[in-house]
């Protein structure tokens, strides 16, 4: 009896998802992955979780407002880091990744409530790590250039 109820629940969930996707006119995950693969400058394989995060982030990015200074600064940093996203989409991606991590608090509260502050701390850490990632990439590139400068100068002279 429990197997029948479980199968019904799973099939009902899939059916509800597909009906909601058709009504909301959501693109398929394969289509989203194809768009991300074309946009990506790197030659790495696009994962389906990244496609889902990017899908949600593109919708959330409409809610984000940045000042002109902050937007120009972030655009320059993202361009230097080789990340082909708008600043709003990048910030929304950080929000979505942290939010999806924070969603694990709900089952944690049911199973092991003492672990929920750890999950909350993890979500906050993920948010700040994602926000600082382009600056870290640019810093690493600058350090690599500065490391090579003395050898370059000695070669020229």
C-alpha positions as CSV (number, residue, x, y, z in Angstrom):
1,X,0.0,0.0,0.0
2,X,2.8,2.4,0.8
3,X,4.5,1.6,-2.5
4,X,1.3,2.6,-4.3
5,X,1.0,5.8,-2.4
6,X,4.7,6.6,-3.0
7,X,4.4,5.9,-6.7
8,X,1.2,8.1,-6.9
9,X,3.0,10.9,-5.1
10,X,6.0,10.8,-7.4
11,X,3.9,10.7,-10.5
12,X,1.6,13.4,-9.2
13,X,4.6,15.6,-8.5
14,X,6.0,15.1,-12.0
15,X,2.7,15.8,-13.5
16,X,2.2,19.0,-11.5
17,X,5.6,20.1,-12.4
18,X,5.1,19.6,-16.2
19,X,1.7,21.3,-16.1
20,X,3.2,24.3,-14.2
21,X,6.1,24.4,-16.6
22,X,3.7,24.5,-19.6
23,X,1.5,27.1,-18.0
24,X,4.4,29.4,-17.0
25,X,6.2,28.7,-20.4
26,X,9.4,27.8,-18.7
27,X,12.3,26.8,-21.0
28,X,13.5,23.2,-20.8
29,X,16.7,22.5,-18.9
30,X,18.3,21.3,-22.1
31,X,17.5,24.7,-23.7
32,X,18.9,26.6,-20.8
33,X,22.1,24.5,-20.8
34,X,22.5,25.2,-24.5
35,X,22.2,29.0,-23.9
36,X,24.6,28.8,-21.0
37,X,27.1,26.8,-23.1
38,X,27.0,29.4,-25.8
39,X,27.4,32.3,-23.4
40,X,30.2,30.6,-21.4
41,X,33.7,31.6,-22.4
42,X,35.2,28.7,-20.6
43,X,35.3,25.2,-22.1
44,X,33.8,23.4,-19.1
45,X,30.6,21.4,-19.3
46,X,27.5,23.1,-18.1
47,X,25.7,21.2,-15.2
48,X,22.0,21.0,-14.9
49,X,22.1,22.5,-11.4
50,X,23.9,25.5,-12.8
51,X,21.2,25.8,-15.5
52,X,18.4,25.8,-12.8
53,X,20.3,28.4,-10.7
54,X,20.8,30.6,-13.7
55,X,17.2,30.3,-14.7
56,X,16.0,31.4,-11.3
57,X,18.6,34.1,-11.1
58,X,17.6,35.6,-14.4
59,X,14.1,36.0,-13.1
60,X,15.3,37.4,-9.7
61,X,17.7,39.9,-11.4
62,X,14.8,42.0,-12.5
63,X,14.3,42.9,-8.8
64,X,17.8,44.1,-8.2
65,X,18.7,47.8,-8.5
66,X,22.3,49.0,-8.3
67,X,23.7,52.5,-8.3
68,X,25.5,53.6,-11.5
69,X,28.9,53.5,-9.7
70,X,28.4,50.1,-8.2
71,X,27.1,48.7,-11.5
72,X,30.0,50.1,-13.6
73,X,32.5,48.8,-11.0
74,X,31.0,45.3,-11.0
75,X,30.7,45.2,-14.8
76,X,34.4,46.0,-15.0
77,X,35.3,43.3,-12.4
78,X,33.1,40.7,-14.1
79,X,34.6,41.5,-17.5
80,X,38.2,41.3,-16.1
81,X,37.3,38.0,-14.4
82,X,35.9,36.5,-17.7
83,X,32.4,36.1,-16.3
84,X,29.8,36.9,-19.0
85,X,26.9,38.1,-16.8
86,X,25.3,41.4,-15.9
87,X,26.0,42.6,-12.4
88,X,22.3,42.1,-11.5
89,X,22.3,38.5,-12.7
90,X,25.6,37.8,-10.9
91,X,24.2,39.1,-7.6
92,X,21.0,37.2,-8.1
93,X,23.0,34.0,-8.7
94,X,24.7,34.5,-5.4
95,X,21.3,35.1,-3.7
96,X,19.8,32.0,-5.3
97,X,22.8,29.7,-4.4
98,X,22.6,30.9,-0.8
99,X,18.8,30.6,-0.7
100,X,18.9,27.0,-2.1
101,X,21.4,26.2,0.6
102,X,19.2,27.8,3.2
103,X,16.3,25.7,2.1
104,X,18.0,22.7,3.7
105,X,17.2,24.2,7.1
106,X,13.6,23.0,6.8
107,X,14.4,19.2,6.7
108,X,17.2,19.8,9.2
109,X,14.8,21.3,11.7
110,X,12.6,18.2,11.4
111,X,15.5,15.6,11.7
112,X,18.2,17.3,13.7
113,X,17.3,20.8,14.9
114,X,20.7,21.6,16.4
115,X,22.3,21.4,13.0
116,X,20.2,24.2,11.5
117,X,22.5,27.1,12.6
118,X,25.3,25.4,10.8
119,X,23.3,25.3,7.6
120,X,22.4,29.0,8.1
121,X,26.0,29.9,8.5
122,X,26.9,27.8,5.4
123,X,24.3,29.7,3.4
124,X,25.8,33.1,4.5
125,X,29.3,31.9,3.8
126,X,28.3,30.7,0.3
127,X,26.7,34.1,-0.4
128,X,29.8,36.1,0.6
129,X,32.2,33.7,-1.2
130,X,30.1,34.0,-4.5
131,X,30.1,37.8,-4.2
132,X,33.9,38.0,-3.7
133,X,34.7,35.4,-6.4
134,X,35.2,37.8,-9.4
135,X,37.5,40.0,-7.3
136,X,39.6,36.9,-6.3
137,X,39.9,35.9,-9.9
138,X,41.1,39.4,-10.9
139,X,43.5,39.4,-7.9
140,X,45.0,36.1,-9.0
141,X,45.4,37.4,-12.6
142,X,47.2,40.5,-11.3
143,X,49.5,38.5,-9.1
144,X,50.4,36.3,-12.0
145,X,51.2,39.3,-14.1
146,X,53.2,40.9,-11.3
147,X,55.1,37.7,-10.8
148,X,56.1,37.7,-14.5
149,X,57.0,41.4,-14.7
150,X,60.6,41.2,-13.4
151,X,61.5,38.4,-15.8
152,X,59.9,40.4,-18.7
153,X,61.9,43.5,-17.8
154,X,65.1,41.5,-17.5
155,X,64.4,40.0,-20.9
156,X,63.9,43.4,-22.5
157,X,67.0,44.9,-21.0
